[in-house]
Amino acid sequence: MDHNRVPRWLRAVPDDGGGSARKRARPSDGVDVRLPAGKRRRIGFPEPAAAQEDQTPRPRRPFRRAAAERSVSPANLPSSIPSHVSSSNTSSEASGSDASAGNKRQKMQLGPDPVMVEPFGGLATRARLLPKALNALLLDFDLARYGGLPFISHSRRDEIRRSRLAGRSIHDHHFMPDDGGGAGQPQAESPSLEDVTRIVQTAHEYTALGYNEHAWKSGVHFPLLRLAIPDQNSLLKIVQCTTERISSKQFLPEGMPNDEMVDFCLAIDPHWPLGRTSPTPASKAVDELRLSQPGNSISHTTYQPLARYPIALSITTKLPQGSSEDAEAQLGVWQTAQWRMLEAMVVCSQGSDAGHAARPAAAGPSARLGELGFLPGIYTVGNLWRFAATTRDQQSGRTTLWTESDFGSTTNVLGVYRIIWGLRRLEKFLTEIYWPWFQKCVLGMEESDAEEASRSH
């Protein structure tokens, strides 16, 4: 046997392994040809040894990867992709607020404990469905709007006539007679043209430059309210309450979250006219009653000023791009809670009256609330002010929010004067009707004390 045959055969085998697939060369121990994760060598690609022969960098793969990463960003989406995909974020932001407001109002109306929303409608609808005192207010607001009722003090006529701009839009029929506004009309003098013009100019600047809600509240809404109802020697107090929530879940419509707040309230100072440190029969009655209420509050919120001062009128405000539906939902839930708080206090007051045998039997809570008839409110969207009111059905206890009564605008001097007059007309209602009712039906005061307090105003 030739023992040299095997070595000679081995030396004849080619170094590159020939073309046999079974005899591919393995990587040598000194060369690391492992590929990065995810990059497996495919059949037909050069062997590692051959791949190492070309040392020139190949940037095409990372370049293509970076391009692919850029291509999935919204700015680089191909035009063939539907436009709603690339613009979904923008459109969602633009419409999200309106959709949320609409859903909120719909939930309020269709929930298990609904609060209905209705426009005031025409005179026939009002006469059939609304309380007499509310109809009287609406008629005055309409007359002022259409020129049938003057609302600017005669004493302001000369300064307005001298104004080149204001004098063109304000005419003789807008001024009250020399002797005042007539029976049933507010008697206080209208603010100066300078003060009213400042409100208009501020509102115009805030609209043009996109000021935020805080600026509108402090720069437009509060100064305008102060022009209409000065705090000095007034039964009503202007209370800003933007972040204050309803005090108890029992006052909320079923299924509604406790996130509906208003921005301002006109509240009644029970110490009037003596001052905050001097007790009156009304302030004593308020303090006694609120001790038995949630949060020791006379109102449906525990915010301290409103815990001591009963809420009379609620105001919610929105930016120019805001939603009237959102404002209506806030006002509807808030005033529904107010009705329920009033009902609870009427029941409490009647319970305390049970021990007074000399007093005549009082009507039930629903009948007492029916004597009041409605709660007034205001909502603004940018420059536009609207009057609203809630009524309560005596049988079911359900609330209806009535809306869309034009109240004025801060876009011009005439509109601001109309807002101021309207607020004073509401002040008259709150002083002569709401507060006497509150003293009698909620505080359980003797009628003689309530009448004396009203005459003092």
C-alpha positions as a LaTeX table, in Angstrom:
\begin{tabular}{lrrr}
\hline
Residue & $x$ (\AA) & $y$ (\AA) & $z$ (\AA) \\
\hline
Met1 & 0.00 & 0.00 & 0.00 \\
Asp2 & 1.33 & 3.40 & $-0.95$ \\
His3 & 1.26 & 5.45 & 2.31 \\
Asn4 & 2.10 & 8.69 & 0.45 \\
Arg5 & $-1.08$ & 8.65 & $-1.63$ \\
Val6 & $-3.26$ & 10.49 & 0.92 \\
Pro7 & $-0.80$ & 13.37 & 1.54 \\
Arg8 & $-0.35$ & 13.81 & $-2.21$ \\
Trp9 & $-4.16$ & 13.94 & $-2.65$ \\
Leu10 & $-4.56$ & 16.54 & 0.10 \\
Arg11 & $-1.86$ & 18.75 & $-1.44$ \\
Ala12 & $-3.77$ & 18.61 & $-4.75$ \\
Val13 & $-6.96$ & 20.11 & $-3.23$ \\
Pro14 & $-7.32$ & 23.83 & $-4.28$ \\
Asp15 & $-6.82$ & 26.43 & $-1.49$ \\
Asp16 & $-10.20$ & 28.22 & $-2.10$ \\
Gly17 & $-12.21$ & 25.06 & $-1.69$ \\
Gly18 & $-13.11$ & 24.91 & $-5.40$ \\
Gly19 & $-16.79$ & 25.10 & $-6.23$ \\
Ser20 & $-17.98$ & 22.48 & $-3.72$ \\
Ala21 & $-20.70$ & 23.84 & $-1.46$ \\
Arg22 & $-19.83$ & 21.26 & 1.15 \\
Lys23 & $-16.22$ & 22.45 & 1.40 \\
Arg24 & $-16.72$ & 26.25 & 1.87 \\
Ala25 & $-13.92$ & 27.78 & 3.79 \\
Arg26 & $-14.68$ & 28.66 & 7.42 \\
Pro27 & $-13.53$ & 31.98 & 8.72 \\
Ser28 & $-10.05$ & 31.89 & 10.09 \\
Asp29 & $-9.59$ & 32.37 & 13.80 \\
Gly30 & $-7.94$ & 35.73 & 13.33 \\
Val31 & $-10.69$ & 37.46 & 11.32 \\
Asp32 & $-14.01$ & 38.64 & 12.79 \\
Val33 & $-16.58$ & 38.80 & 10.04 \\
Arg34 & $-19.73$ & 38.89 & 12.17 \\
Leu35 & $-22.40$ & 41.17 & 10.76 \\
Pro36 & $-24.43$ & 43.62 & 12.80 \\
Ala37 & $-27.68$ & 42.34 & 14.26 \\
Gly38 & $-30.40$ & 42.03 & 11.68 \\
Lys39 & $-27.97$ & 41.87 & 8.74 \\
Arg40 & $-27.65$ & 38.26 & 7.67 \\
Arg41 & $-25.55$ & 37.47 & 4.63 \\
Arg42 & $-27.77$ & 36.28 & 1.80 \\
Ile43 & $-27.02$ & 33.50 & $-0.68$ \\
Gly44 & $-25.08$ & 34.78 & $-3.67$ \\
Phe45 & $-23.33$ & 37.60 & $-1.75$ \\
Pro46 & $-19.52$ & 37.56 & $-1.68$ \\
Glu47 & $-17.82$ & 35.42 & 0.93 \\
Pro48 & $-16.35$ & 37.31 & 3.87 \\
Ala49 & $-12.82$ & 36.94 & 2.59 \\
Ala50 & $-13.79$ & 38.46 & $-0.72$ \\
Ala51 & $-15.81$ & 41.17 & 1.00 \\
Gln52 & $-12.75$ & 42.28 & 2.92 \\
Glu53 & $-10.80$ & 42.87 & $-0.29$ \\
Asp54 & $-12.78$ & 46.11 & $-0.89$ \\
Gln55 & $-11.89$ & 48.46 & 1.99 \\
Thr56 & $-13.73$ & 51.46 & 0.50 \\
Pro57 & $-16.55$ & 52.62 & 2.87 \\
Arg58 & $-20.04$ & 51.99 & 1.54 \\
Pro59 & $-22.34$ & 54.71 & 2.93 \\
Arg60 & $-25.35$ & 53.83 & 0.81 \\
Arg61 & $-27.07$ & 51.58 & 3.34 \\
Pro62 & $-26.97$ & 54.02 & 6.30 \\
Phe63 & $-27.91$ & 56.86 & 3.92 \\
Arg64 & $-30.95$ & 54.95 & 2.75 \\
Arg65 & $-31.84$ & 54.13 & 6.35 \\
Ala66 & $-31.73$ & 57.81 & 7.37 \\
Ala67 & $-33.81$ & 58.73 & 4.37 \\
Ala68 & $-36.35$ & 56.08 & 5.30 \\
Glu69 & $-36.53$ & 57.44 & 8.85 \\
Arg70 & $-37.12$ & 60.95 & 7.52 \\
Ser71 & $-39.77$ & 59.73 & 5.15 \\
Val72 & $-42.14$ & 58.67 & 7.93 \\
Ser73 & $-42.28$ & 62.10 & 9.57 \\
Pro74 & $-45.51$ & 64.11 & 8.93 \\
Ala75 & $-43.57$ & 66.71 & 6.96 \\
Asn76 & $-42.26$ & 64.10 & 4.49 \\
Leu77 & $-45.37$ & 62.04 & 3.89 \\
Pro78 & $-45.82$ & 61.35 & 0.17 \\
Ser79 & $-48.60$ & 63.18 & $-1.57$ \\
Ser80 & $-50.35$ & 59.90 & $-2.34$ \\
Ile81 & $-51.22$ & 59.44 & 1.33 \\
Pro82 & $-54.69$ & 60.86 & 2.06 \\
Ser83 & $-54.59$ & 64.39 & 3.43 \\
His84 & $-56.64$ & 63.50 & 6.48 \\
Val85 & $-53.75$ & 61.33 & 7.73 \\
Ser86 & $-51.12$ & 64.07 & 7.64 \\
Ser87 & $-53.45$ & 66.74 & 9.02 \\
Ser88 & $-55.23$ & 64.70 & 11.68 \\
Asn89 & $-53.41$ & 66.34 & 14.59 \\
Thr90 & $-54.06$ & 69.86 & 13.36 \\
Ser91 & $-57.71$ & 69.25 & 12.60 \\
Ser92 & $-58.20$ & 67.50 & 15.93 \\
Glu93 & $-56.79$ & 70.47 & 17.81 \\
Ala94 & $-58.92$ & 72.91 & 15.85 \\
Ser95 & $-62.18$ & 71.01 & 16.27 \\
Gly96 & $-61.54$ & 69.30 & 19.58 \\
Ser97 & $-62.84$ & 72.16 & 21.69 \\
Asp98 & $-66.08$ & 72.51 & 19.72 \\
Ala99 & $-66.65$ & 68.75 & 19.69 \\
Ser100 & $-66.03$ & 68.53 & 23.43 \\
Ala101 & $-68.43$ & 71.39 & 24.10 \\
Gly102 & $-71.12$ & 69.84 & 21.93 \\
Asn103 & $-70.71$ & 66.46 & 23.62 \\
Lys104 & $-70.86$ & 68.08 & 27.03 \\
Arg105 & $-74.11$ & 69.88 & 26.29 \\
Gln106 & $-75.56$ & 66.76 & 24.67 \\
Lys107 & $-74.65$ & 64.69 & 27.73 \\
Met108 & $-76.31$ & 67.30 & 29.94 \\
Gln109 & $-79.54$ & 67.11 & 27.92 \\
Leu110 & $-79.70$ & 63.35 & 27.32 \\
Gly111 & $-78.43$ & 62.01 & 30.64 \\
Pro112 & $-80.52$ & 60.25 & 33.27 \\
Asp113 & $-81.09$ & 63.59 & 35.00 \\
Pro114 & $-81.41$ & 65.94 & 32.00 \\
Val115 & $-81.03$ & 69.70 & 31.89 \\
Met116 & $-82.78$ & 70.94 & 28.78 \\
Val117 & $-81.58$ & 73.88 & 26.67 \\
Glu118 & $-84.09$ & 76.00 & 24.74 \\
Pro119 & $-83.94$ & 79.38 & 22.98 \\
Phe120 & $-86.19$ & 82.05 & 24.43 \\
Gly121 & $-88.16$ & 82.19 & 21.19 \\
Gly122 & $-90.83$ & 84.71 & 20.25 \\
Leu123 & $-93.34$ & 86.58 & 22.37 \\
Ala124 & $-96.04$ & 83.90 & 22.09 \\
Thr125 & $-93.67$ & 81.18 & 23.32 \\
Arg126 & $-92.48$ & 83.33 & 26.18 \\
Ala127 & $-95.98$ & 84.24 & 27.33 \\
Arg128 & $-96.97$ & 80.57 & 27.40 \\
Leu129 & $-93.87$ & 79.04 & 29.01 \\
Leu130 & $-91.99$ & 81.66 & 31.02 \\
Pro131 & $-92.65$ & 83.37 & 34.36 \\
Lys132 & $-94.13$ & 86.86 & 34.27 \\
Ala133 & $-91.08$ & 88.55 & 35.80 \\
Leu134 & $-88.78$ & 86.89 & 33.25 \\
Asn135 & $-91.01$ & 88.03 & 30.39 \\
Ala136 & $-90.83$ & 91.59 & 31.71 \\
Leu137 & $-87.04$ & 91.47 & 31.69 \\
Leu138 & $-86.88$ & 90.04 & 28.18 \\
Leu139 & $-89.26$ & 92.68 & 26.87 \\
Asp140 & $-87.09$ & 95.46 & 28.28 \\
Phe141 & $-83.94$ & 93.91 & 26.81 \\
Asp142 & $-85.60$ & 93.66 & 23.39 \\
Leu143 & $-86.88$ & 97.24 & 23.54 \\
Ala144 & $-83.43$ & 98.54 & 24.43 \\
Arg145 & $-81.89$ & 96.53 & 21.61 \\
Tyr146 & $-84.28$ & 97.80 & 18.93 \\
Gly147 & $-84.47$ & 101.42 & 20.04 \\
Gly148 & $-87.78$ & 101.31 & 21.89 \\
Leu149 & $-86.31$ & 102.02 & 25.32 \\
Pro150 & $-83.60$ & 104.59 & 26.16 \\
Phe151 & $-80.65$ & 103.34 & 28.21 \\
Ile152 & $-78.08$ & 106.18 & 28.43 \\
Ser153 & $-78.38$ & 108.97 & 30.99 \\
His154 & $-79.37$ & 112.35 & 29.57 \\
Ser155 & $-76.41$ & 113.87 & 31.44 \\
Arg156 & $-74.03$ & 112.07 & 29.03 \\
Arg157 & $-75.63$ & 113.50 & 25.92 \\
Asp158 & $-73.34$ & 116.50 & 25.40 \\
Glu159 & $-70.04$ & 114.64 & 25.80 \\
Ile160 & $-71.22$ & 111.89 & 23.47 \\
Arg161 & $-72.42$ & 114.41 & 20.90 \\
Arg162 & $-68.96$ & 116.00 & 20.91 \\
Ser163 & $-67.36$ & 112.64 & 20.10 \\
Arg164 & $-66.68$ & 112.24 & 16.39 \\
Leu165 & $-67.14$ & 108.44 & 16.43 \\
Ala166 & $-69.60$ & 107.72 & 19.25 \\
Gly167 & $-71.88$ & 110.55 & 18.18 \\
Arg168 & $-72.54$ & 108.87 & 14.83 \\
Ser169 & $-73.95$ & 105.64 & 16.26 \\
Ile170 & $-75.79$ & 107.02 & 19.30 \\
His171 & $-78.98$ & 108.94 & 18.57 \\
Asp172 & $-81.54$ & 110.96 & 20.51 \\
His173 & $-83.79$ & 107.98 & 21.20 \\
His174 & $-80.95$ & 106.27 & 23.09 \\
Phe175 & $-80.92$ & 108.97 & 25.79 \\
Met176 & $-83.25$ & 108.94 & 28.79 \\
Pro177 & $-85.42$ & 111.97 & 29.55 \\
Asp178 & $-84.11$ & 114.70 & 31.84 \\
Asp179 & $-86.07$ & 113.29 & 34.78 \\
Gly180 & $-84.41$ & 109.87 & 34.60 \\
Gly181 & $-85.34$ & 106.52 & 33.13 \\
Gly182 & $-89.00$ & 106.49 & 34.05 \\
Ala183 & $-90.91$ & 104.10 & 36.25 \\
Gly184 & $-89.28$ & 100.71 & 36.67 \\
Gln185 & $-86.01$ & 101.73 & 35.02 \\
Pro186 & $-82.54$ & 102.01 & 36.60 \\
Gln187 & $-81.89$ & 105.51 & 37.93 \\
Ala188 & $-78.09$ & 105.58 & 38.39 \\
Glu189 & $-76.12$ & 107.80 & 36.02 \\
Ser190 & $-74.44$ & 106.07 & 33.09 \\
Pro191 & $-70.61$ & 105.92 & 33.14 \\
Ser192 & $-68.60$ & 108.53 & 31.28 \\
Leu193 & $-67.81$ & 108.14 & 27.60 \\
Glu194 & $-64.11$ & 107.92 & 28.50 \\
Asp195 & $-64.68$ & 104.90 & 30.77 \\
Val196 & $-66.85$ & 103.13 & 28.21 \\
Thr197 & $-64.40$ & 103.84 & 25.37 \\
Arg198 & $-61.60$ & 102.32 & 27.42 \\
Ile199 & $-63.55$ & 99.05 & 27.64 \\
Val200 & $-64.10$ & 99.03 & 23.86 \\
Gln201 & $-60.44$ & 99.75 & 23.08 \\
Thr202 & $-59.21$ & 97.06 & 25.48 \\
Ala203 & $-61.59$ & 94.47 & 24.04 \\
His204 & $-60.46$ & 95.34 & 20.52 \\
Glu205 & $-56.78$ & 94.96 & 21.44 \\
Tyr206 & $-57.38$ & 91.67 & 23.26 \\
Thr207 & $-59.27$ & 90.29 & 20.27 \\
Ala208 & $-56.63$ & 91.36 & 17.75 \\
Leu209 & $-53.64$ & 90.08 & 19.75 \\
Gly210 & $-55.20$ & 86.89 & 21.09 \\
Tyr211 & $-55.04$ & 87.63 & 24.82 \\
Asn212 & $-55.83$ & 84.74 & 27.17 \\
Glu213 & $-58.87$ & 84.23 & 29.40 \\
His214 & $-57.25$ & 85.72 & 32.48 \\
Ala215 & $-56.55$ & 88.96 & 30.61 \\
Trp216 & $-60.14$ & 89.17 & 29.37 \\
Lys217 & $-61.53$ & 88.62 & 32.85 \\
Ser218 & $-59.29$ & 91.20 & 34.52 \\
Gly219 & $-59.08$ & 93.73 & 31.67 \\
Val220 & $-62.60$ & 93.66 & 30.18 \\
His221 & $-65.19$ & 91.71 & 32.17 \\
Phe222 & $-64.45$ & 92.85 & 35.72 \\
Pro223 & $-63.98$ & 96.57 & 34.85 \\
Leu224 & $-67.25$ & 96.51 & 32.90 \\
Leu225 & $-69.10$ & 94.86 & 35.79 \\
Arg226 & $-67.63$ & 97.45 & 38.15 \\
Leu227 & $-68.83$ & 100.29 & 35.92 \\
Ala228 & $-72.35$ & 98.88 & 36.03 \\
Ile229 & $-72.47$ & 97.93 & 39.71 \\
Pro230 & $-70.03$ & 99.83 & 41.94 \\
Asp231 & $-69.21$ & 97.95 & 45.13 \\
Gln232 & $-69.56$ & 101.05 & 47.26 \\
Asn233 & $-72.89$ & 101.15 & 49.10 \\
Ser234 & $-74.37$ & 98.36 & 47.00 \\
Leu235 & $-76.39$ & 95.35 & 48.06 \\
Leu236 & $-74.66$ & 93.30 & 45.35 \\
Lys237 & $-71.01$ & 92.24 & 45.39 \\
Ile238 & $-69.01$ & 91.20 & 42.32 \\
Val239 & $-67.23$ & 87.94 & 43.17 \\
Gln240 & $-64.77$ & 86.32 & 40.77 \\
Cys241 & $-64.92$ & 82.55 & 41.24 \\
Thr242 & $-63.30$ & 80.99 & 38.15 \\
Thr243 & $-61.84$ & 77.90 & 39.84 \\
Glu244 & $-64.60$ & 77.17 & 42.36 \\
Arg245 & $-66.54$ & 73.93 & 42.05 \\
Ile246 & $-69.94$ & 72.80 & 43.25 \\
Ser247 & $-69.66$ & 71.83 & 46.90 \\
Ser248 & $-71.62$ & 68.57 & 46.96 \\
Lys249 & $-72.33$ & 65.76 & 44.51 \\
Gln250 & $-75.96$ & 65.73 & 45.67 \\
Phe251 & $-76.53$ & 69.02 & 43.83 \\
Leu252 & $-75.14$ & 67.80 & 40.49 \\
Pro253 & $-77.29$ & 66.36 & 37.70 \\
Glu254 & $-76.81$ & 62.59 & 37.73 \\
Gly255 & $-73.93$ & 61.45 & 35.54 \\
Met256 & $-72.35$ & 64.91 & 35.17 \\
Pro257 & $-68.78$ & 65.45 & 36.41 \\
Asn258 & $-68.06$ & 68.19 & 38.90 \\
Asp259 & $-66.08$ & 70.34 & 36.49 \\
Glu260 & $-68.60$ & 73.03 & 35.54 \\
Met261 & $-67.63$ & 76.39 & 37.02 \\
Val262 & $-68.61$ & 79.97 & 36.30 \\
Asp263 & $-66.36$ & 83.02 & 36.29 \\
Phe264 & $-68.28$ & 85.70 & 38.18 \\
Cys265 & $-71.23$ & 85.90 & 40.52 \\
Leu266 & $-73.27$ & 88.84 & 41.69 \\
Ala267 & $-73.81$ & 87.94 & 45.34 \\
Ile268 & $-75.93$ & 89.59 & 48.02 \\
Asp269 & $-74.24$ & 91.18 & 51.02 \\
Pro270 & $-76.53$ & 90.37 & 53.96 \\
His271 & $-74.72$ & 93.00 & 56.08 \\
Trp272 & $-75.88$ & 95.78 & 53.77 \\
Pro273 & $-76.26$ & 98.70 & 54.41 \\
Leu274 & $-74.36$ & 98.65 & 57.72 \\
Gly275 & $-71.10$ & 97.11 & 56.53 \\
Arg276 & $-69.40$ & 93.75 & 56.86 \\
Thr277 & $-68.56$ & 94.08 & 60.56 \\
Ser278 & $-72.07$ & 95.07 & 61.64 \\
Pro279 & $-74.68$ & 92.31 & 62.03 \\
Thr280 & $-78.17$ & 92.66 & 60.58 \\
Pro281 & $-81.23$ & 90.40 & 60.89 \\
Ala282 & $-80.38$ & 89.01 & 57.44 \\
Ser283 & $-76.71$ & 88.33 & 58.23 \\
Lys284 & $-77.69$ & 86.55 & 61.46 \\
Ala285 & $-80.18$ & 84.38 & 59.57 \\
Val286 & $-77.56$ & 83.57 & 56.92 \\
Asp287 & $-74.99$ & 82.53 & 59.54 \\
Glu288 & $-77.52$ & 80.34 & 61.34 \\
Leu289 & $-78.65$ & 78.56 & 58.17 \\
Arg290 & $-75.25$ & 77.96 & 56.61 \\
Leu291 & $-74.06$ & 76.04 & 59.66 \\
Ser292 & $-76.42$ & 73.22 & 58.63 \\
Gln293 & $-75.35$ & 73.19 & 54.96 \\
Pro294 & $-72.49$ & 71.37 & 53.15 \\
Gly295 & $-69.24$ & 73.19 & 53.80 \\
Asn296 & $-71.07$ & 75.65 & 56.07 \\
Ser297 & $-71.97$ & 77.62 & 52.95 \\
Ile298 & $-75.08$ & 79.58 & 52.02 \\
Ser299 & $-74.26$ & 78.87 & 48.36 \\
His300 & $-73.59$ & 75.66 & 46.40 \\
Thr301 & $-69.82$ & 76.24 & 46.58 \\
Thr302 & $-67.50$ & 76.46 & 49.57 \\
Tyr303 & $-65.57$ & 79.48 & 48.26 \\
Gln304 & $-65.48$ & 81.76 & 51.30 \\
Pro305 & $-67.00$ & 84.96 & 49.84 \\
Leu306 & $-69.89$ & 82.92 & 48.40 \\
Ala307 & $-70.17$ & 80.84 & 51.56 \\
Arg308 & $-71.21$ & 84.08 & 53.29 \\
Tyr309 & $-72.94$ & 85.90 & 50.42 \\
Pro310 & $-75.88$ & 84.20 & 48.65 \\
Ile311 & $-75.44$ & 83.89 & 44.87 \\
Ala312 & $-77.95$ & 85.96 & 42.91 \\
Leu313 & $-76.61$ & 86.01 & 39.32 \\
Ser314 & $-74.00$ & 83.80 & 37.62 \\
Ile315 & $-71.78$ & 84.76 & 34.67 \\
Thr316 & $-69.58$ & 82.51 & 32.54 \\
Thr317 & $-67.14$ & 83.87 & 29.95 \\
Lys318 & $-65.39$ & 82.46 & 26.88 \\
Leu319 & $-62.69$ & 83.73 & 24.51 \\
Pro320 & $-63.65$ & 84.95 & 21.00 \\
Gln321 & $-62.82$ & 81.50 & 19.60 \\
Gly322 & $-64.70$ & 79.82 & 22.46 \\
Ser323 & $-67.93$ & 77.86 & 22.29 \\
Ser324 & $-71.36$ & 79.13 & 23.28 \\
Glu325 & $-72.39$ & 75.48 & 23.78 \\
Asp326 & $-69.66$ & 75.06 & 26.37 \\
Ala327 & $-70.79$ & 78.22 & 28.15 \\
Glu328 & $-74.40$ & 77.03 & 28.13 \\
Ala329 & $-73.41$ & 73.64 & 29.56 \\
Gln330 & $-71.47$ & 75.31 & 32.37 \\
Leu331 & $-74.32$ & 77.65 & 33.22 \\
Gly332 & $-76.93$ & 74.88 & 32.99 \\
Val333 & $-75.16$ & 72.53 & 35.41 \\
Trp334 & $-74.17$ & 75.36 & 37.77 \\
Gln335 & $-77.69$ & 76.77 & 38.08 \\
Thr336 & $-79.25$ & 73.32 & 38.39 \\
Ala337 & $-77.03$ & 72.87 & 41.44 \\
Gln338 & $-78.17$ & 76.28 & 42.70 \\
Trp339 & $-81.85$ & 75.28 & 42.41 \\
Arg340 & $-81.16$ & 72.11 & 44.40 \\
Met341 & $-79.26$ & 74.02 & 47.04 \\
Leu342 & $-82.16$ & 76.47 & 47.34 \\
Glu343 & $-84.60$ & 73.58 & 47.67 \\
Ala344 & $-82.53$ & 72.00 & 50.44 \\
Met345 & $-82.40$ & 75.29 & 52.33 \\
Val346 & $-86.14$ & 75.88 & 51.91 \\
Val347 & $-86.79$ & 72.44 & 53.41 \\
Cys348 & $-84.41$ & 73.23 & 56.26 \\
Ser349 & $-86.08$ & 76.58 & 56.87 \\
Gln350 & $-89.54$ & 75.02 & 56.92 \\
Gly351 & $-88.33$ & 72.44 & 59.41 \\
Ser352 & $-87.23$ & 75.18 & 61.77 \\
Asp353 & $-90.58$ & 76.93 & 61.32 \\
Ala354 & $-92.43$ & 73.84 & 62.54 \\
Gly355 & $-91.75$ & 74.83 & 66.13 \\
His356 & $-93.49$ & 78.19 & 65.72 \\
Ala357 & $-97.17$ & 77.41 & 66.21 \\
Ala358 & $-98.14$ & 81.05 & 65.63 \\
Arg359 & $-96.83$ & 81.03 & 62.06 \\
Pro360 & $-99.21$ & 80.02 & 59.26 \\
Ala361 & $-98.51$ & 76.76 & 57.45 \\
Ala362 & $-96.00$ & 77.34 & 54.66 \\
Ala363 & $-96.36$ & 76.05 & 51.13 \\
Gly364 & $-94.23$ & 73.09 & 50.09 \\
Pro365 & $-90.67$ & 73.54 & 48.76 \\
Ser366 & $-91.70$ & 73.24 & 45.11 \\
Ala367 & $-94.37$ & 75.90 & 45.51 \\
Arg368 & $-91.89$ & 78.20 & 47.26 \\
Leu369 & $-89.38$ & 77.78 & 44.46 \\
Gly370 & $-92.18$ & 78.40 & 41.98 \\
Glu371 & $-92.77$ & 81.80 & 43.58 \\
Leu372 & $-89.27$ & 82.79 & 42.48 \\
Gly373 & $-89.80$ & 81.48 & 38.96 \\
Phe374 & $-86.30$ & 81.69 & 37.49 \\
Leu375 & $-82.61$ & 82.27 & 38.08 \\
Pro376 & $-80.91$ & 84.83 & 35.80 \\
Gly377 & $-77.54$ & 84.27 & 34.16 \\
Ile378 & $-75.19$ & 85.76 & 31.57 \\
Tyr379 & $-72.71$ & 84.13 & 29.23 \\
Thr380 & $-70.18$ & 85.81 & 26.96 \\
Val381 & $-68.23$ & 84.57 & 23.94 \\
Gly382 & $-65.56$ & 87.13 & 23.13 \\
Asn383 & $-67.25$ & 90.48 & 22.66 \\
Leu384 & $-70.82$ & 89.15 & 22.58 \\
Trp385 & $-72.89$ & 89.12 & 25.78 \\
Arg386 & $-76.08$ & 87.07 & 26.08 \\
Phe387 & $-78.73$ & 86.81 & 28.76 \\
Ala388 & $-79.92$ & 83.39 & 29.94 \\
Ala389 & $-82.19$ & 82.03 & 32.65 \\
Thr390 & $-83.08$ & 78.69 & 34.20 \\
Thr391 & $-86.57$ & 77.62 & 35.20 \\
Arg392 & $-87.54$ & 74.61 & 37.30 \\
Asp393 & $-90.53$ & 72.37 & 36.71 \\
Gln394 & $-92.49$ & 72.11 & 39.96 \\
Gln395 & $-93.67$ & 68.56 & 39.27 \\
Ser396 & $-90.50$ & 66.83 & 38.05 \\
Gly397 & $-87.90$ & 69.19 & 39.50 \\
Arg398 & $-86.11$ & 69.29 & 36.14 \\
Thr399 & $-84.29$ & 72.40 & 34.98 \\
Thr400 & $-84.49$ & 74.15 & 31.62 \\
Leu401 & $-81.86$ & 76.65 & 30.51 \\
Trp402 & $-83.26$ & 79.39 & 28.27 \\
Thr403 & $-80.68$ & 81.07 & 26.02 \\
Glu404 & $-79.86$ & 83.40 & 23.13 \\
Ser405 & $-81.12$ & 86.77 & 24.30 \\
Asp406 & $-78.79$ & 89.46 & 22.90 \\
Phe407 & $-77.49$ & 91.56 & 25.79 \\
Gly408 & $-74.92$ & 93.82 & 24.11 \\
Ser409 & $-71.38$ & 93.83 & 22.74 \\
Thr410 & $-67.99$ & 95.25 & 23.69 \\
Thr411 & $-67.17$ & 95.99 & 20.03 \\
Asn412 & $-68.66$ & 99.50 & 20.25 \\
Val413 & $-69.67$ & 102.20 & 22.70 \\
Leu414 & $-73.40$ & 101.72 & 22.16 \\
Gly415 & $-73.12$ & 98.01 & 22.93 \\
Val416 & $-71.22$ & 98.62 & 26.18 \\
Tyr417 & $-73.78$ & 101.18 & 27.34 \\
Arg418 & $-76.51$ & 98.61 & 26.66 \\
Ile419 & $-74.68$ & 95.96 & 28.70 \\
Ile420 & $-74.32$ & 98.38 & 31.61 \\
Trp421 & $-77.99$ & 99.31 & 31.48 \\
Gly422 & $-78.98$ & 95.62 & 31.27 \\
Leu423 & $-76.87$ & 94.75 & 34.32 \\
Arg424 & $-78.54$ & 97.54 & 36.26 \\
Arg425 & $-81.95$ & 96.30 & 35.15 \\
Leu426 & $-80.99$ & 92.89 & 36.53 \\
Glu427 & $-79.75$ & 94.54 & 39.72 \\
Lys428 & $-83.23$ & 96.02 & 40.14 \\
Phe429 & $-84.82$ & 92.57 & 39.79 \\
Leu430 & $-82.37$ & 91.01 & 42.25 \\
Thr431 & $-82.95$ & 93.78 & 44.78 \\
Glu432 & $-86.72$ & 94.07 & 44.55 \\
Ile433 & $-87.77$ & 90.46 & 43.82 \\
Tyr434 & $-85.00$ & 87.92 & 44.41 \\
Trp435 & $-83.66$ & 89.19 & 47.74 \\
Pro436 & $-87.09$ & 89.61 & 49.43 \\
Trp437 & $-88.02$ & 86.10 & 48.25 \\
Phe438 & $-84.73$ & 84.71 & 49.58 \\
Gln439 & $-85.24$ & 86.31 & 52.99 \\
Lys440 & $-88.78$ & 84.99 & 53.31 \\
Cys441 & $-88.54$ & 81.52 & 51.75 \\
Val442 & $-84.93$ & 80.52 & 52.37 \\
Leu443 & $-83.93$ & 82.40 & 55.51 \\
Gly444 & $-87.40$ & 82.16 & 57.08 \\
Met445 & $-87.34$ & 85.80 & 58.12 \\
Glu446 & $-90.46$ & 87.63 & 59.21 \\
Glu447 & $-92.00$ & 89.55 & 56.33 \\
Ser448 & $-91.68$ & 92.81 & 58.23 \\
Asp449 & $-87.90$ & 92.38 & 58.53 \\
Ala450 & $-87.58$ & 91.43 & 54.86 \\
Glu451 & $-89.66$ & 94.40 & 53.71 \\
Glu452 & $-87.64$ & 96.78 & 55.87 \\
Ala453 & $-84.38$ & 95.48 & 54.39 \\
Ser454 & $-85.71$ & 95.96 & 50.85 \\
Arg455 & $-86.92$ & 99.50 & 51.55 \\
Ser456 & $-83.47$ & 100.42 & 52.86 \\
His457 & $-82.13$ & 100.00 & 49.34 \\
\hline
\end{tabular}
